[in-house]
């Protein structure tokens, strides 16, 4: 059941304690061990420490293997989460909730239950860095302490906990470090230095360089014999320790070479060390060539007055200084990897004003000194970057946008961006109307970011010569300050990211809640206010059509780029479930006008709703928003040639329906537009469903047939009216659409999710059998659902979850095991609920009964997929279902007598269980069904009474 889950219901949840080792240690060991900041330990300690750590690692891995808990399957997270909440609660009298729930369970089942809960706690303790997923062992153990001592007492649960403690001892701070690491992807994996020159400040250059090297060292999976992997692990360890002991590139190469000489590495490892050190030396030569350019990058613009170099890379302090002095500038007040240096300039007010003075003058009342101090640095450091095709740049955060320019009086400032505007609540401070000329001596000193195909370089401060002691103390202070700032910045960025993810989750949940009991094409589209747009003149008419009867005229309109809302989340107007990044990049970087402009139909310019949501062309719009200068130029030339239209830099030409569309029309157009562009199986399903959606309402009440093939072809001929002999693809699409008409969305699943998950998790033969068995019998579900004799029978509310259960049953266990697990669930349910079919858990999980019904259906369906020709066998079962249910309802041998009009889903479940081989487990289920039906009916009546 989707609600209560003991270990049986969860499919004997398979455990994950070692999964994180295989996936994460191999990627992260070099960073995990960086927690030791003792910079000047003796080199001899390296081998001792490594050997000790490797012994711990070996013991941990041996414990993992002895517990046999590596394998895992996908579980219903909410079910076990709710169960744990019940267990954590106090309970009544002298009996705890845990004791109550596990009373009557065998030791084996109790052990599975405890492992299920530990698995859920483990999932909650996984943290995600930018490209690194790690297990936060401290968080796991803290969560564990919230349970009473009686809960985790079985042997395997204790082993599980010991594994976590061993991991915690070995890599205590790895989750903290993951939050600080900023991985990048190299363009050439064979070159360990491909991304090492992204820029750094003082010793940061060494750190970034080595991080790039380490993450590209060929690695082996951690689950091998210790003697096969210790060399690779030790090499990484020595590299990290060499980094910690180093303040220059030369120091690093010397320390690494010295460490290697004192260690008994294999020849292959020694060759790798030589490759690394040679790469470092090569990089050093490259860095030396660029040193002067890096120094020039913070050269101030004389026109802006006195520079305050002591505030370089200190945006808040720099801004405060300028507000205090009311003159001058701080060149390089801030720095972003994606922009370079950002200058704060006081400027002047008045008619020809610019800079901070101009901003304050224009919005003196709205933007106080304190607000500027707080918001501008934060926006620059943590905001999202926006660029237009004229090189204008802005950074936006929390509805505040800071405008930047890397051009001044039509001259390129290259590695400099100057703060020029401050926008809030959609009230825009315009770009400077008058800009002072750029002196020639500044042009010569500016660094051209296009050299070496790089747009990211670091700033570097010139300092007077210092003594060795002063250097050491200064470097230590800088390192501590850098770590503090990095941590604070990362935390702020993470908060922003968490908020955005929470909003997206809420949006998806709201979308699901709005479609419960409906098909995918019956969703409601939330619309916002219409965006501003300009209709074009003297432009040819255009349209798109679903068929000969449904043609939608379109008009060309000009819109602001920022108002468009591309979407790949299967929400709103979007019926896609995946994004094709290569397609977006192709449009953005290598735009070909012939592939989009003037093609007509869905292949032409994108189609949008009046509020900016995209009906067709999400990839095209996303690519256009990311246009390079060259692609934008081709785009504008094509519009000029085809339509004689000239756009402003922030505008795009799109199409819009001439009349207002309802939600269903919009979704049909969106789905149809993806017909030949599917990126996932669910994309193909949506496209098929949209083609037949209206025709499904006009089907005959019953399809007559003598075989499953004949039945499936009849459905296709009815839905494909113009095709006397439908193709195989048409037969499949038509029948899947009919199946989706009855398999409606539930709180647990949508029809698309079920098929997408089955496609991903089953092998190709299993999925083919699964798809054909249900799709080709879709008309049998239609027949049963529309039969007026058994008018109380309906399968639609349970069918989607039943499909999901069927697919999962193929992956785990046999029929007897599945029935045994269900018997445990149902026995608990009927014995723990009151006369209204209620208990504390059911109150919180209103779909619990529906969920257990779906699992009973899915478990009985799954057996057909293990038979020869599943579609035909399932066909015979469904064709006979009505007669068998009527026979069972008046079975004189069992003394039962149910009126035909009262036959319901439980009679169908009974028929399904009895259709297979009789066993101890199936008999247990059959004995429990009458009581389950009684509790279900009582629950339904109770719920109806409360709603009145």
Secondary structure, 3 states (H helix, E strand, C coil): CCCCCCCCCCCCCCCCCCHHHHHHHHHHHHHHHHHCCCCCCCCCHHHHHHHHHHHHHHHHHHHHHHHCCCCCCCCCHHHHHHHHHHHHCCCECCECHHHHHHCCCCHHHHHHHHHHHHHHHHHHCEEECCCCEEECHHHHHHHHCCCCCCCCCCHHHHHHHHHHHHHHHHCCCHHHHHCCCCCCCCCCCCCCCCCCCCCCCCCHHHHHHHHHHHCCCCCCCCCCCHHHHHHHHHHHHHHHHHHHCCCCHHHHHHHHHHHHHCCCCCHHHHHHHHHHHHHHHHHHHHHHHHHHHHHHCCCCCHHHCCECHHHCCCHHHHHHHHHHHCCCEEEEEEEECCCEEEEEECCECCCCCEHHHHHHHHCCCCCCHHHHHHHHHHHHHHCEEEECCCCCEEEEECCEEEEEECEECCEECCCEEEEEEEEECCECCCCCCCCCCCCHHHHHHCCCCCHHHCCCCCCCCCCCCCCHHHHHHHHHHHHHHHHHHHHHHHHHHHHHHHHHHHHHHHHHHHHHHHCCCCCHHHCCCCCCCCCCEEECCCCCCEEEECCCCCEEEEEEEEEEHHHCECCCCCCCCCCCCCCCHHHHHHHHHCCCHHHCCCCCHHHCCCEECCCCEEEECHHHHHHHHCCCHHHHHHHHHHHHHHHCCCCCCCEEEEEEECCCCCHHHHHHHHHHHCCCCCCCHHHHHHHHHHHHCCHHHHCCCCCCCCCHHHHHHHHHHHHCCCCCCCCHHHHHHHHHHHHHHHCCCCCCCCHHHHHHHHHHHCCHHHHHHHHHHHHCCHHHHHHHHCCCCCCCCCCHHHHHHHHHHHHHHHHCCCHHHHHHHHHHHHHHHHHHCCCCCCCHHHHHCCCHHHHHHHHHHHHHHHHHHHCCCHHHHHHHHHHCHHHHHHHHHCCCCCCCCCCHHHCCHHHHHHHHHHCCCCCHHHHHHHHHHHHHHHHHHHHHHHHHHHHC
